[in-house]
Structure formats: structure tokens, C-alpha cells
Amino acid sequence: MAISPFDTLLQKIETRAARAGIIGLGYVGLPLAMAVARSGFAVTGFDIDASKMVALDARRSYIDAVSDAALSAEIDAGRFKATTDFAGLGECDVIIICVPTPLTKHRDPDLSFVEATSRSIAAHLRPGQLVVLESTTYPGTTDDVVKVILEGAGLKSGSDFFVGFSPEREDPGNQHYHTATIPKVVAGDGPEALALMKAFYGAAVSSVVPVSSNATAEAVKLTENIFRSVNIALVNELKTVYAAMGIDVWEVIDAAKTKPFGYMPFYPGPGLGGHCIPIDPFYLTWKSREYELPTRFIELAGEINSAMPRYVVGKLAEALDIRAGKALSRSSVLVLGLAYKKNVADIRESPSLRLIEIIEERGGHADYHDPFVAEIPPTREYQALKGRKSVTLTPDTIAGYDAVLVATDHDRVDYVALAKSAALIVDTRNVFNRLGLSADHVIKA
């Protein structure tokens, strides 16, 4: 009696004989590739970016979560290789899609990367493969987009090949959790697909959390990020209200979080950054239109958070006017921190880029310093900023600016020296107060 594609693949997974193919070797894909390889699977990484292949061939990681030593270990063990040749997908038993899911200019989902990748997989699809989407998206994408494209190759999901969804949960810079220790939500198109998902991810991570459908798993990821977006919007709005009343929102939050129940602290900032929170909630607002249901709460949170960079520049202009008697249009500003969060090099959707743009739209001049980002790389929305380099912090350099705008509170900054040399500091992260460096020339925003 012939062994079914399901039984064959399950046996390969359980014996670690399966080869995994991971498409997209960025902040999600490369750490996942290392976790899967460490669990005993052979892994092929695929990416269209040839520069990543150059780095990987030289055993040089471009992702903070993966050290050069960890990368070299998996290459030396013969468990990891990378290529731009997607023909190798045919050799893979488990194929995981980790490609970007950005928004269009009109804040509609841009699934072009997912669709193109699915077509590449379909060109090499064979019986006995499991195809997994990890890219964050709206409920229904896996079944209505990925599966449909794959079945266009003539094979049937659930019998010939299998489809699942498992949302990525990467947190750049997190020192306590990494890919293998973060619980993994998994789902599949049918019971056999779910069984394969549980077996594969269960071999690579500490725990799996199965849910009933791919759409449910897709909704889990959106819910996690909407929760953060809404709560950050709340404290950003409270910041503006309390500032008008002469109340320090950071002091309020620090006192409120002493309550041992019913409260979770979130903190204001200059705007949202990273790939998830500024983008993912709008995938749900777009999908909800299909059901003629409004998502006013989510959209309002997006509006509040999107308005923060302009609010911060307004506070900067006010401080320059009152403290220095100088218009922003005649001022030189140093933006401290280009990354969207502290102690990482990740500038995806960083509000610092928007801050620089607004300052210069208003006639000011802006430079930046970031110990993790030496030069601004190409970005979709800020092409004019490409190639600008981080300035070196010295007392004379700092003193040469009319104001320093703290957008990201990296630990690798001498805030004592900054406080001594800067004429005016606008602090969006409350870092000077936390360090006991409050002074008249330090303004919170």
C-alpha cells in the first residue's frame, strides 16, 4: 500500500530528514533559519538580495539576533546554505515564507511580495511539501491568496501538499526571548496540515500553540499588534493633554504602574516604528471593509500615533523660540537616534526619518547621530535621506547645534556629556529624567 504524502512528510519531519526552505532572510527569516538548523534540520535560505548572499558566504551576519559565530556554526555543520536560485525550492520539504507585507500609499495591504513568492513556489511545487506563511497579513490571506496560487499548479492542498500559517513574533533587541523560546502559534489548512505544523515547529521552538484555522492565527498576530498600537496611542494622547495641564505623563505612568492589578504601562514617544505596529493594524481595517464594519478605534489610534512626529517638531520649534529666541527655520538640529527603538540598528518605519523630514520641510537643518546606524540606507519613503552619515558626538559638535532632539534613547550615548554641551535638549523618551539629569535646558516632548 502506497504511503501518503502526509505520512511521508511527517516521517521526514520526525526523523529530521526534512529540508526546510526559508524565503526572505531578513529580521524574521534569518533568525528562524538558525533556530530550525540548530534543531537538526537542513535549511536552505532564499532571498532575491544578492548582497545578503555575499555577507552570508563570508559568514557575516547582518541581523543583530544572529551572531557571526552562530551563523558559522550552522554552515560548518552543513545545516545551512543560502542562495538566490529559487529552483532549489523543489528540494525542500517545508517551505516558509518570510517576506515583507507593507502598505501602499493609500494604506491598503501590499501583498505583491507574498504573491510573487507564492508563484515562485508554485513553479516548483511537488507532492509532500508543507508551505507556511509567516508574514503578517489580514485573515484569509493564507487560504484565499497563497493556497489559491499554489493550487494553480494542479496539486490539491490537504492531499498532495499542505498549507499553514504561523505568525512571526520577533522582537529586535530583546535580550530575554529569541526565536526558539517564544511560543509559536500554528495553524493549518485541515487536520493533517496542522499536525505537520505542530511536528515541525515543535521540533524547533520550546512550545507551540495550535489554533483552529489559518485565519484565526492571522488574527492572533494582528490582535497582538493592535493591542500595542491602541495603548501607545492612548498614552501619546494623554501626553499632549497632560502637557497642556502642566502634568508630566511619565510621572503619572510611573505612579500608575505601582498598582499590582488592572494596569499595564505603555510609554509615549515621537511616533511608531518597526515593521509591525505602524502597519499591521491597517491590514485589519482594510479587510473589515469587506464586511461593512468600521474600525474606528484602530484607525483613531493610527491617526494619533502618525501625528506624533509633527507634534514633537512643534514642541521643538516652541522650545527654540522661547529658550533661544530663534525660529526653527534658522536652526540646526541634531536628531539623536535613527533606529526605531533603543540598542538596535533597525530603522524600519522609524519616526526619526519623519522627524528629519518635517524639520527640513520647515526650513531647519537636521543631522543625526546613531551608534548603530552609520549611514541611512535606501528606504521606500525617504529616498532623499539616503547616504546621510551619523555625525560623531564631541563637545564641540554638540555645541554647534541649536538643539538636540532625543528620538531614540540608546544606551551607547554619554548623556552626561550631552547635557553639559547642548544648548537645548528636547527629550521624547524621558531619558534625562530617568538618569537624574533633569535641567532647565531639557524639555520633554
C-alpha positions as CSV (number, residue, x, y, z in Angstrom):
1,M,0.0,0.0,0.0
2,A,1.4,3.4,-1.0
3,I,2.4,5.8,1.7
4,S,0.5,9.1,1.6
5,P,2.3,12.4,1.1
6,F,1.2,13.3,4.7
7,D,2.8,10.2,6.2
8,T,5.9,10.6,4.2
9,L,6.4,14.2,5.2
10,L,5.5,13.6,8.8
11,Q,8.2,10.8,9.0
12,K,10.8,13.1,7.4
13,I,10.0,15.8,10.0
14,E,10.1,13.5,12.9
15,T,13.4,12.0,11.9
16,R,14.9,15.4,10.9
17,A,15.3,14.2,7.4
18,A,13.2,17.1,6.0
19,R,14.9,20.0,4.4
20,A,13.5,23.4,5.2
21,G,13.5,26.3,2.8
22,I,13.1,29.8,4.2
23,I,12.3,32.6,1.8
24,G,13.3,36.0,2.9
25,L,16.4,36.2,5.1
26,G,15.7,39.4,7.0
27,Y,14.8,40.1,10.6
28,V,12.4,37.2,10.7
29,G,13.8,34.7,8.2
30,L,17.5,34.5,9.2
31,P,16.9,34.0,13.0
32,L,14.2,31.4,12.1
33,A,16.7,29.7,9.8
34,M,19.2,29.4,12.6
35,A,16.6,28.1,15.1
36,V,15.5,25.4,12.6
37,A,19.0,24.4,11.7
38,R,20.0,24.1,15.4
39,S,17.1,21.7,15.9
40,G,18.7,19.3,13.4
41,F,17.1,20.2,10.0
42,A,19.0,21.1,6.9
43,V,18.0,24.6,5.9
44,T,18.2,26.4,2.6
45,G,17.7,30.2,2.8
46,F,16.4,32.0,-0.3
47,D,16.5,35.8,-1.0
48,I,16.5,38.0,-4.0
49,D,19.1,40.3,-2.5
50,A,22.5,39.3,-3.8
51,S,24.3,41.4,-1.2
52,K,22.9,39.2,1.6
53,M,24.4,36.2,-0.2
54,V,27.8,38.0,-0.2
55,A,27.6,38.6,3.6
56,L,26.4,35.0,4.3
57,D,29.1,33.5,2.2
58,A,31.6,35.5,4.2
59,R,29.9,34.2,7.4
60,R,28.9,37.7,8.3
61,S,25.5,38.2,9.8
62,Y,23.6,41.5,9.1
63,I,21.0,40.8,11.8
64,D,21.8,41.6,15.4
65,A,19.8,38.5,16.6
66,V,22.2,36.2,14.8
67,S,25.9,36.3,15.7
68,D,28.7,35.6,13.2
69,A,29.7,32.7,15.3
70,A,26.2,31.2,15.3
71,L,25.9,31.6,11.5
72,S,29.3,29.9,11.0
73,A,28.4,27.0,13.3
74,E,25.4,26.1,11.2
75,I,27.3,26.5,7.9
76,D,30.2,24.3,9.2
77,A,27.7,21.7,10.4
78,G,26.3,21.6,6.9
79,R,22.9,22.5,8.1
80,F,22.6,26.0,6.4
81,K,23.2,27.3,3.0
82,A,21.8,30.3,1.1
83,T,21.0,31.1,-2.5
84,T,19.2,33.5,-4.9
85,D,18.3,30.5,-7.1
86,F,14.7,29.6,-6.3
87,A,15.0,26.3,-8.3
88,G,16.2,24.8,-5.1
89,L,12.7,25.0,-3.7
90,G,11.9,21.7,-5.3
91,E,14.4,20.0,-2.9
92,C,12.7,21.5,0.2
93,D,10.1,19.6,2.2
94,V,9.0,22.5,4.3
95,I,8.9,26.0,2.7
96,I,8.4,29.1,4.9
97,I,7.6,32.5,3.5
98,C,9.1,35.4,5.5
99,V,8.7,38.3,3.0
100,P,7.6,41.9,3.7
101,T,3.9,42.9,3.8
102,P,4.0,46.7,3.6
103,L,1.2,49.1,2.9
104,T,0.5,51.1,-0.3
105,K,0.5,54.9,-0.2
106,H,-3.2,54.6,0.4
107,R,-2.7,52.3,3.4
108,D,-4.0,49.3,1.6
109,P,-2.2,45.9,2.0
110,D,0.6,45.3,-0.5
111,L,0.8,41.6,-0.9
112,S,3.0,41.8,-4.0
113,F,5.9,40.1,-2.2
114,V,3.7,37.3,-0.9
115,E,2.1,36.7,-4.3
116,A,5.3,36.7,-6.2
117,T,6.9,34.3,-3.7
118,S,3.8,32.0,-3.9
119,R,4.1,31.9,-7.7
120,S,7.8,31.0,-7.4
121,I,6.9,28.2,-5.0
122,A,4.1,27.0,-7.4
123,A,6.6,26.7,-10.2
124,H,8.5,24.0,-8.2
125,L,5.6,22.6,-6.1
126,R,5.5,18.8,-5.7
127,P,3.6,16.3,-3.6
128,G,4.7,16.0,0.0
129,Q,5.5,19.6,0.7
130,L,4.4,21.9,3.6
131,V,4.2,25.6,2.7
132,V,3.9,28.1,5.6
133,L,3.3,31.8,5.6
134,E,4.8,33.8,8.5
135,S,4.4,37.3,7.0
136,T,1.9,39.3,8.9
137,T,-1.3,39.9,7.0
138,Y,-5.1,40.1,7.1
139,P,-7.3,37.0,8.0
140,G,-7.8,34.9,4.9
141,T,-4.6,35.6,3.1
142,T,-3.1,32.1,3.5
143,D,-6.2,30.3,2.3
144,D,-7.5,32.8,-0.3
145,V,-4.3,34.0,-1.8
146,V,-1.3,31.7,-1.1
147,K,-3.3,28.4,-1.3
148,V,-5.1,29.5,-4.5
149,I,-1.9,30.4,-6.2
150,L,-0.3,27.1,-5.2
151,E,-3.3,25.0,-6.3
152,G,-3.0,26.7,-9.7
153,A,0.0,24.4,-10.3
154,G,-2.5,21.5,-10.4
155,L,-2.0,19.9,-7.0
156,K,-4.5,19.9,-4.1
157,S,-4.0,21.3,-0.7
158,G,-4.7,18.8,2.1
159,S,-3.9,15.8,0.0
160,D,-1.0,16.5,-2.3
161,F,0.7,19.3,-0.4
162,F,-0.1,21.2,2.8
163,V,-0.5,24.9,3.8
164,G,-0.2,26.5,7.2
165,F,0.2,29.9,8.9
166,S,2.4,30.7,11.9
167,P,2.9,34.4,12.8
168,E,6.4,35.7,13.4
169,R,7.0,37.1,16.8
170,E,10.4,38.6,16.5
171,D,11.4,41.5,18.8
172,P,14.7,43.0,17.7
173,G,17.0,43.8,20.7
174,N,15.1,41.7,23.2
175,Q,17.7,40.0,25.4
176,H,15.2,37.7,27.2
177,Y,13.4,36.0,24.3
178,H,14.6,34.7,21.0
179,T,13.0,32.7,18.2
180,A,13.3,29.3,19.8
181,T,12.0,30.4,23.2
182,I,8.9,32.4,22.1
183,P,5.7,30.3,22.0
184,K,4.7,29.7,18.4
185,V,1.1,30.0,17.2
186,V,0.4,27.4,14.5
187,A,-2.5,26.6,12.2
188,G,-3.1,24.6,9.1
189,D,-5.5,24.0,6.2
190,G,-7.1,20.9,7.7
191,P,-6.1,18.5,10.4
192,E,-3.2,16.9,8.6
193,A,-1.6,20.3,7.8
194,L,-2.0,21.3,11.5
195,A,-0.3,18.0,12.6
196,L,2.6,18.8,10.3
197,M,2.8,22.3,11.6
198,K,2.9,21.1,15.2
199,A,5.5,18.5,14.4
200,F,7.8,20.8,12.5
201,Y,7.7,23.9,14.8
202,G,7.5,21.7,17.9
203,A,11.0,20.4,16.9
204,A,12.4,23.9,16.6
205,V,10.8,26.0,19.4
206,S,10.1,25.5,23.0
207,S,6.3,25.4,22.7
208,V,3.6,25.6,20.1
209,V,0.1,27.0,20.4
210,P,-2.3,25.4,17.9
211,V,-5.4,27.3,16.8
212,S,-8.4,26.2,14.7
213,S,-7.7,27.8,11.4
214,N,-5.2,29.8,9.4
215,A,-7.5,32.9,9.6
216,T,-7.5,32.6,13.4
217,A,-3.7,32.5,13.5
218,E,-3.6,35.5,11.2
219,A,-6.0,37.3,13.5
220,V,-3.8,36.5,16.6
221,K,-0.9,38.4,15.1
222,L,-3.0,41.4,14.2
223,T,-4.6,41.4,17.7
224,E,-1.2,41.5,19.4
225,N,0.0,44.5,17.4
226,I,-3.3,46.3,17.5
227,F,-3.2,46.0,21.3
228,R,0.1,47.7,21.4
229,S,-0.8,50.4,18.9
230,V,-4.0,51.4,20.7
231,N,-2.3,51.6,24.1
232,I,0.6,53.6,22.8
233,A,-1.9,55.9,21.1
234,L,-3.6,56.3,24.4
235,V,-0.5,57.5,26.3
236,N,0.5,59.6,23.3
237,E,-2.8,61.4,23.6
238,L,-2.6,61.7,27.3
239,K,0.9,63.2,26.9
240,T,-0.5,66.1,24.9
241,V,-3.4,66.6,27.3
242,Y,-1.3,66.4,30.4
243,A,1.4,68.7,29.0
244,A,-1.3,71.4,28.5
245,M,-2.2,71.0,32.1
246,G,1.5,71.1,33.3
247,I,1.4,67.4,34.3
248,D,4.3,65.1,33.5
249,V,2.9,62.0,31.8
250,W,6.0,59.9,32.7
251,E,5.5,60.6,36.3
252,V,1.8,59.7,36.0
253,I,2.7,56.4,34.3
254,D,5.4,55.5,36.9
255,A,2.9,56.0,39.7
256,A,0.1,54.2,38.0
257,K,2.2,51.1,37.3
258,T,2.7,50.5,41.1
259,K,-0.9,49.2,41.0
260,P,-0.5,45.4,41.1
261,F,-3.5,44.6,39.1
262,G,-5.6,46.1,36.3
263,Y,-2.9,48.3,34.7
264,M,-0.1,47.7,32.2
265,P,2.4,50.5,31.5
266,F,2.9,51.8,28.0
267,Y,5.1,54.8,27.2
268,P,4.7,57.7,24.8
269,G,7.3,58.6,22.1
270,P,8.0,60.5,18.9
271,G,5.9,58.1,16.8
272,L,5.7,54.4,16.0
273,G,8.4,52.5,14.3
274,G,9.3,48.9,13.3
275,H,7.6,46.8,10.7
276,C,4.6,45.7,12.8
277,I,2.8,48.3,14.9
278,P,2.7,51.2,12.3
279,I,1.5,48.8,9.5
280,D,-0.3,45.7,10.7
281,P,-3.4,47.2,12.2
282,F,-4.3,48.7,8.8
283,Y,-4.4,45.2,7.3
284,L,-7.5,44.5,9.5
285,T,-9.1,47.9,8.8
286,W,-8.8,47.1,5.1
287,K,-10.3,43.6,5.5
288,S,-13.1,44.9,7.7
289,R,-14.5,47.0,4.8
290,E,-15.4,43.7,3.1
291,Y,-17.9,43.1,5.9
292,E,-19.1,46.8,6.0
293,L,-17.8,47.1,9.6
294,P,-16.0,50.2,10.8
295,T,-12.8,50.0,12.8
296,R,-12.9,53.5,14.3
297,F,-10.8,52.6,17.4
298,I,-7.9,51.2,15.3
299,E,-8.0,54.0,12.8
300,L,-8.1,56.6,15.5
301,A,-5.0,55.1,17.2
302,G,-3.2,55.2,13.9
303,E,-4.1,58.8,13.4
304,I,-2.8,59.7,16.9
305,N,0.4,57.8,16.5
306,S,1.0,59.2,13.0
307,A,0.6,62.7,14.3
308,M,3.3,62.4,16.9
309,P,6.3,63.4,14.8
310,R,4.6,66.7,13.8
311,Y,3.6,67.3,17.4
312,V,7.2,66.7,18.6
313,V,8.6,69.1,16.0
314,G,6.1,71.6,17.1
315,K,7.4,71.3,20.7
316,L,10.9,71.7,19.3
317,A,10.0,74.9,17.5
318,E,8.3,76.3,20.6
319,A,11.3,75.5,22.7
320,L,13.7,77.1,20.3
321,D,11.5,80.2,20.2
322,I,11.1,80.6,23.9
323,R,14.5,79.3,25.1
324,A,16.8,80.6,22.3
325,G,14.7,83.3,20.6
326,K,15.3,81.5,17.3
327,A,13.0,80.2,14.6
328,L,13.2,76.6,13.6
329,S,13.7,77.7,10.0
330,R,17.1,79.3,11.1
331,S,18.1,76.5,13.4
332,S,20.4,73.5,13.2
333,V,19.1,70.3,15.0
334,L,20.8,67.1,15.9
335,V,18.4,64.1,16.0
336,L,19.7,61.6,18.5
337,G,18.8,58.1,17.4
338,L,17.8,56.9,13.9
339,A,16.6,53.4,14.9
340,Y,13.0,53.0,15.9
341,K,13.9,51.5,19.3
342,K,16.9,51.6,21.6
343,N,20.0,49.4,21.2
344,V,19.2,48.1,17.7
345,A,20.1,49.1,14.1
346,D,16.6,48.6,12.8
347,I,15.3,51.8,11.1
348,R,12.1,50.3,9.5
349,E,9.3,52.8,9.7
350,S,11.4,54.8,12.2
351,P,9.8,58.1,13.3
352,S,13.3,59.7,13.3
353,L,13.2,59.7,9.5
354,R,9.9,61.6,9.5
355,L,11.3,64.0,12.2
356,I,14.2,64.9,10.0
357,E,11.9,65.4,7.0
358,I,9.5,67.7,8.9
359,I,12.3,69.8,10.4
360,E,13.7,70.3,6.9
361,E,10.3,71.0,5.4
362,R,10.0,73.8,7.9
363,G,13.3,75.3,6.8
364,G,15.6,73.9,9.5
365,H,18.7,71.8,9.1
366,A,18.9,68.3,10.6
367,D,21.7,65.9,11.2
368,Y,21.6,62.6,13.2
369,H,23.7,60.6,15.5
370,D,23.2,56.9,16.0
371,P,25.8,54.5,17.3
372,F,24.1,51.6,15.5
373,V,23.4,53.2,12.1
374,A,26.4,54.7,10.4
375,E,24.6,55.7,7.2
376,I,21.0,56.0,6.1
377,P,20.3,53.1,3.7
378,P,17.8,53.2,0.8
379,T,14.2,53.4,2.1
380,R,10.9,53.4,0.2
381,E,9.6,56.7,1.6
382,Y,12.7,58.7,2.4
383,Q,14.9,58.4,-0.7
384,A,16.2,62.0,-0.2
385,L,17.8,61.0,3.1
386,K,19.8,58.1,1.6
387,G,23.5,58.2,2.2
388,R,23.5,60.7,5.1
389,K,26.0,59.7,7.7
390,S,25.9,59.7,11.5
391,V,27.8,62.6,13.0
392,T,30.4,62.0,15.7
393,L,29.4,63.2,19.2
394,T,32.0,65.5,20.6
395,P,31.5,68.5,22.9
396,D,32.3,70.9,20.1
397,T,30.0,69.1,17.7
398,I,27.1,69.1,20.1
399,A,27.6,72.7,21.0
400,G,27.4,73.6,17.3
401,Y,23.6,72.7,17.2
402,D,20.8,74.9,18.3
403,A,19.0,71.9,19.8
404,V,19.4,68.1,20.3
405,L,16.2,66.2,19.7
406,V,16.3,62.8,21.5
407,A,14.3,60.4,19.4
408,T,15.8,57.1,20.5
409,D,17.4,56.5,23.9
410,H,20.3,54.2,23.0
411,D,22.4,53.1,26.0
412,R,25.7,53.8,24.0
413,V,25.4,57.6,24.4
414,D,27.1,59.7,27.1
415,Y,24.1,61.6,28.3
416,V,26.1,63.4,31.0
417,A,28.4,64.9,28.3
418,L,25.4,65.7,26.1
419,A,23.7,67.6,28.9
420,K,26.8,69.6,29.5
421,S,27.4,70.6,25.9
422,A,24.0,71.0,24.4
423,A,22.3,74.4,24.4
424,L,18.8,72.9,24.3
425,I,17.6,69.3,24.5
426,V,14.1,68.1,23.6
427,D,13.6,64.7,25.1
428,T,10.9,62.4,23.7
429,R,12.0,59.4,25.8
430,N,12.3,60.8,29.3
431,V,15.9,59.5,29.3
432,F,17.4,62.6,31.1
433,N,14.9,62.4,33.9
434,R,15.4,58.7,34.3
435,L,19.2,59.3,34.6
436,G,18.8,62.1,37.1
437,L,20.0,64.7,34.6
438,S,16.9,67.0,34.6
439,A,17.8,70.6,33.9
440,D,16.3,73.8,32.7
441,H,17.5,73.3,29.2
442,V,16.0,69.8,28.9
443,I,12.4,69.9,27.6
444,K,10.2,66.9,27.5
445,A,8.1,66.3,24.4
